[in-house]
């Protein structure tokens, strides 16, 4: 178990994804990270983790955990009338097997439930500790996404310190059986690693994965083929994310690694700046997987790297499918979800002068500001 350091977070937690592009696919989320970004703050230590190279990464040797998030969130909730759906956590796993971290996450989730706001959790771990909170399973609106990057063989190479394949599947099965909306993040899929491991039959492994996910009770898949950087780590100047992935592919197939080096090309623009799988290849991959997912009664969407019309299932409110709307403050200071709100404001409420929330300034791909979260029409 790593050495843990509990620290108070300074300032407000209230911020959106920093995307200011018409190609934005993410709804407006209030992003709450339970740790700072940085390599020591998530025990999973995944090979491809972008949070290691975040602008504000903290390179302290301890696992730093924020111990005042409920207090900060409660303070912000008193200042606003419209509450965005809350996303937990984008730079580290909120369900790591660290007792102090789980205790803080449990305190945060209890506050959100008491206040009546929408939230989602993304994890490779097991959120079952939250079932200790009365009413957690039935609470709405919320959803949970479990990241499963591939087969058991792939997980051993990309995320060996995270829970293994069967444990992640069991988490989805158990929580789905309780009626919780569950999705699987097949993300990232490095197709050249699949080719290195499985040769010409690599796509059959993808088909089996999708069928397996369908049998867990998950209703939706979000996928990407990865976004990599060639920038080296401040604490290890010899490697980059691109080099780490290239290296693990090369160990199993030098030929597949050569194709990887040719097929991942730099793209600038939108929300996916970095080295991405060549667009024709990723478009073909996602369309094939979407067809398989839909044949098994699931929906499918890509994460950022393609537009919704190119490879997402039709009729989704956003790429994560499940509705987590904005909520409006009531007279008792609790919040109530707004009917017909998707939080995907610049898409669902395009050209509406009076959107369901009453705040037309939110109808933009630009991140929200605190001043936007006030009732426009009282």
C-alpha positions in Angstrom: 0.0 0.0 0.0 1.5 3.4 -1.0 2.1 6.1 1.6 -1.1 8.3 1.7 -1.2 12.0 2.3 -4.5 13.7 3.0 -4.5 17.4 2.0 -7.2 20.1 1.6 -7.8 21.2 -1.9 -7.5 24.9 -2.4 -10.2 26.9 -4.2 -13.4 25.9 -5.9 -13.9 22.5 -7.6 -16.5 23.9 -10.0 -15.1 23.6 -13.5 -16.1 22.0 -16.8 -14.0 20.2 -19.4 -11.7 22.8 -20.9 -13.0 22.2 -24.5 -14.0 25.2 -26.6 -14.7 23.7 -29.9 -17.9 23.0 -32.0 -16.6 19.4 -32.2 -17.0 18.9 -28.5 -18.8 15.7 -27.6 -18.8 15.9 -23.8 -21.8 17.3 -22.0 -21.3 20.1 -19.5 -19.9 18.3 -16.5 -18.8 19.6 -13.1 -15.5 17.7 -12.9 -14.4 16.7 -9.4 -11.1 15.0 -9.1 -10.4 13.2 -5.8 -6.6 13.5 -6.2 -4.4 15.8 -8.2 -3.0 14.4 -11.5 0.3 12.7 -11.3 1.9 9.2 -11.3 1.8 8.6 -7.5 -1.9 9.4 -7.1 -3.4 6.3 -8.7 -2.1 2.8 -7.8 -3.3 1.4 -11.1 -0.2 2.8 -12.8 -1.6 2.2 -16.3 0.9 2.3 -19.2 -1.0 4.8 -21.3 -2.3 7.2 -18.5 -2.5 10.7 -19.8 -3.0 12.1 -16.3 0.7 11.6 -15.7 1.4 14.3 -18.2 -1.3 16.7 -17.3 -0.3 20.4 -17.1 -0.7 20.6 -13.4 0.6 17.2 -12.4 1.9 16.7 -8.9 5.0 14.6 -8.7 5.2 14.1 -5.0 6.0 10.5 -3.9 2.9 10.0 -1.7 -0.6 9.3 -2.9 -2.2 12.6 -2.3 -6.0 12.6 -1.6 -8.2 15.6 -1.1 -9.9 15.5 2.2 -12.3 18.5 2.0 -14.2 17.9 -1.2 -17.7 17.7 0.3 -17.1 21.0 2.1 -15.9 22.7 -1.1 -18.8 21.3 -3.1 -21.4 22.3 -0.5 -20.0 25.8 -0.5 -20.3 26.0 -4.3 -23.8 24.6 -4.3 -24.9 27.5 -2.1 -23.7 29.9 -4.7 -25.5 28.4 -7.7 -29.1 27.8 -8.8 -28.3 25.4 -11.7 -26.1 22.5 -10.9 -24.3 20.6 -13.7 -24.1 16.9 -13.6 -20.9 15.9 -11.7 -18.2 13.6 -13.1 -16.0 11.7 -10.6 -13.0 11.4 -11.3 -11.1 12.2 -14.5 -7.4 12.1 -13.5 -7.4 9.2 -11.1 -9.6 6.2 -10.2 -12.1 7.2 -7.4 -12.5 3.5 -6.4 -8.9 2.6 -5.7 -8.4 0.1 -2.9 -7.2 2.8 -0.5 -9.4 3.1 2.6 -8.7 6.8 3.1 -9.7 7.5 -0.5 -12.8 5.5 -0.4 -13.9 7.2 2.8 -13.6 10.6 1.1 -15.4 9.4 -2.0 -18.2 8.0 0.2 -18.5 11.4 2.0 -18.7 13.2 -1.4 -21.3 10.8 -2.8 -23.5 11.1 0.3 -23.5 14.9 -0.1 -24.4 14.7 -3.7 -27.3 12.3 -3.0 -28.5 14.5 -0.1 -28.5 17.5 -2.4 -30.3 15.7 -5.2 -27.8 16.3 -8.1 -26.9 14.0 -11.0 -23.5 12.3 -11.0 -21.4 9.7 -12.8 -18.4 7.6 -11.7 -15.7 6.2 -14.0 -13.5 3.5 -12.6 -11.5 0.3 -13.2 -12.2 -0.6 -9.6 -15.2 -1.7 -7.6 -17.7 0.9 -6.4 -19.5 -1.6 -4.2 -18.3 0.2 -1.1 -20.8 2.9 -2.0 -23.7 0.4 -1.4 -23.1 1.1 2.3 -24.9 4.5 1.6 -28.6 4.0 2.1 -30.4 4.3 -1.3 -27.3 4.4 -3.4 -28.4 1.6 -5.8 -31.8 3.2 -6.5 -30.6 6.8 -6.6 -31.3 8.7 -9.8 -29.9 10.2 -11.9 -26.5 8.6 -12.1 -24.5 6.0 -14.0 -21.2 4.1 -13.6 -18.7 3.4 -16.3 -16.2 0.6 -15.9 -13.1 0.8 -18.1 -12.0 -2.5 -19.7 -9.4 -1.9 -22.3 -9.4 -5.3 -23.8 -9.0 -9.0 -23.1 -7.3 -10.4 -20.0 -4.1 -10.6 -22.0 -4.3 -6.9 -22.9 -5.1 -5.8 -19.4 -2.0 -7.6 -18.0 0.1 -5.5 -20.4 -1.7 -2.1 -20.1 -3.1 -2.0 -16.6 -1.5 -4.8 -14.6 -1.9 -3.2 -11.2 -5.7 -2.5 -11.8 -8.3 -5.2 -11.0 -8.1 -8.1 -13.5 -10.5 -8.8 -16.3 -12.9 -11.1 -14.4 -13.1 -8.8 -11.4 -14.1 -5.8 -13.7 -16.7 -7.9 -15.4 -18.1 -9.1 -12.1 -18.4 -5.4 -11.0 -20.5 -4.7 -14.0 -22.7 -7.8 -13.5 -23.3 -7.2 -9.8 -24.2 -3.5 -10.1 -26.3 -4.0 -13.3 -28.3 -6.7 -11.4 -29.0 -4.0 -8.8 -30.6 -1.8 -11.4 -27.7 0.7 -11.7 -27.1 2.1 -15.2 -23.8 0.6 -16.3 -21.6 1.3 -19.3 -18.3 -0.2 -20.4 -15.4 2.0 -21.6 -13.6 -0.1 -24.2 -10.9 2.5 -24.0 -8.3 2.8 -25.3 -8.2 0.0 -27.9 -4.7 -0.3 -29.4 -5.5 -2.4 -32.4 -1.9 -3.1 -33.1 -1.5 -4.7 -29.7 -4.5 -7.0 -30.5 -2.8 -7.8 -33.8 0.5 -8.5 -32.0 -1.2 -10.9 -29.5 -3.8 -12.6 -31.8 -2.6 -12.2 -35.3 -5.1 -12.3 -38.1 -7.9 -13.3 -35.7 -7.5 -10.1 -33.6 -10.9 -8.7 -34.5 -12.6 -12.0 -33.4 -11.3 -11.1 -29.9 -13.1 -7.7 -30.1 -16.3 -9.5 -31.1 -16.1 -11.8 -28.2 -15.4 -8.9 -25.9 -18.6 -7.1 -27.0 -20.6 -10.2 -26.6 -19.2 -10.7 -23.1 -20.0 -7.1 -22.2 -23.6 -7.6 -23.3 -24.0 -10.6 -21.0 -23.0 -8.5 -18.0 -26.0 -6.3 -18.2 -24.1 -3.2 -19.5 -26.3 -1.3 -21.9 -23.7 0.9 -23.6 -20.1 0.9 -24.8 -17.9 4.0 -25.2 -14.7 3.4 -27.1 -11.6 5.1 -28.4 -8.4 4.0 -30.1 -6.2 6.2 -27.9 -4.5 9.5 -27.9 -0.8 9.5 -27.3 1.9 12.0 -26.7 5.6 11.9 -27.5 6.4 14.3 -24.7 8.6 12.7 -22.0 7.8 12.6 -18.3 9.4 15.2 -16.0 10.3 12.4 -13.6 11.6 10.1 -16.4 13.0 11.8 -19.4 13.6 8.7 -21.3 10.0 7.6 -22.2 6.8 9.0 -23.5 3.3 7.5 -23.6 3.8 6.8 -27.3 7.1 5.0 -26.6 5.6 2.9 -23.8 2.8 1.6 -26.0 5.2 1.1 -28.9 7.5 -0.9 -26.6 4.9 -3.3 -25.3 3.7 -4.0 -28.9 7.2 -4.5 -30.1 7.9 -7.1 -27.5 5.2 -9.3 -29.0 5.5 -8.4 -32.7 8.1 -6.1 -34.3 5.9 -6.1 -37.4 2.8 -4.9 -35.5 4.9 -2.2 -33.9 6.1 -0.9 -37.3 2.5 -0.6 -38.4 1.7 1.2 -35.2 4.5 3.7 -35.8 3.1 4.4 -39.3 -0.6 4.3 -38.4 -0.6 6.7 -35.4 -0.3 10.2 -36.8 -0.3 13.6 -35.2 -3.6 15.5 -35.4 -4.2 19.0 -34.1 -7.6 20.3 -33.4 -10.8 19.5 -31.6 -10.4 17.7 -28.3 -8.1 14.9 -29.5 -4.8 16.6 -30.1 -1.9 14.2 -30.2 -1.0 10.9 -32.0 -4.2 9.2 -33.1 -4.9 6.2 -35.2 -5.3 7.2 -38.8 -8.8 8.4 -39.3 -9.8 5.9 -42.0 -8.6 3.0 -39.8 -10.4 4.2 -36.7 -13.6 5.0 -38.6 -13.6 1.5 -40.0 -12.9 0.0 -36.6 -15.6 2.0 -34.8 -18.3 1.3 -37.4 -17.6 -2.4 -37.2 -17.8 -2.5 -33.4 -20.9 -0.4 -33.4 -22.7 -2.9 -35.6 -21.7 -5.7 -33.3 -22.8 -3.8 -30.2 -26.2 -3.0 -31.7 -26.6 -6.6 -32.8 -26.3 -7.6 -29.1 -28.9 -5.0 -28.0 -26.4 -2.4 -26.8 -25.6 1.2 -28.0 -22.2 2.4 -29.0 -20.4 5.7 -29.1 -16.8 7.0 -29.6 -15.0 9.2 -27.1 -14.0 12.5 -28.8 -12.1 11.1 -31.8 -15.1 11.0 -34.2 -18.2 13.0 -34.5 -21.5 11.5 -33.3 -22.8 11.2 -36.8 -19.8 9.2 -38.0 -19.9 6.2 -35.7 -22.3 6.6 -32.8 -25.6 4.8 -32.3 -28.5 7.0 -33.4 -30.6 8.9 -30.9 -28.1 9.1 -28.1 -28.3 12.3 -25.9 -24.5 12.2 -25.7 -21.6 9.8 -26.0 -22.2 8.2 -22.5 -25.9 7.5 -23.3 -27.4 7.8 -19.8 -29.2 11.1 -18.9 -27.5 13.1 -16.2 -29.2 16.5 -16.5 -28.7 19.8 -14.9 -30.6 20.2 -11.6 -32.4 23.3 -10.4 -32.4 24.5 -6.8 -35.7 24.3 -4.9 -37.0 26.4 -2.0 -35.6 23.9 0.5 -32.1 24.3 -1.1 -32.1 20.8 -2.5 -31.8 20.3 -6.3 -34.2 18.7 -8.7 -33.3 17.3 -12.1 -34.6 19.3 -15.0 -36.9 17.4 -17.4 -35.8 17.2 -21.0 -32.2 18.3 -20.1 -29.3 16.2 -21.5 -26.5 18.6 -20.3 -25.3 18.3 -23.9 -26.4 21.9 -24.3 -24.8 23.0 -27.6 -26.4 19.9 -29.3 -29.7 19.3 -27.6 -30.6 23.0 -27.2 -29.1 24.4 -30.3 -30.8 27.6 -31.3 -33.3 27.5 -28.4 -33.9 30.9 -26.9 -35.5 29.3 -23.8 -33.9 25.9 -23.1 -35.4 23.7 -20.3 -33.0 25.2 -17.8 -33.9 28.7 -18.7 -30.2 29.7 -19.3 -29.4 30.2 -23.0 -25.8 31.1 -22.2 -25.2 27.4 -21.5 -26.1 26.6 -25.1 -22.4 26.7 -26.2 -19.5 24.2 -26.6 -17.5 26.6 -24.4 -17.0 25.6 -20.7 -19.6 27.1 -18.4 -18.8 29.9 -16.0 -20.1 30.4 -12.5 -22.3 33.3 -13.7 -24.1 30.9 -16.1 -25.3 28.7 -13.2 -27.9 31.2 -12.1 -31.6 31.0 -12.9 -32.2 33.0 -16.0 -36.0 32.8 -15.8 -37.4 32.7 -12.3 
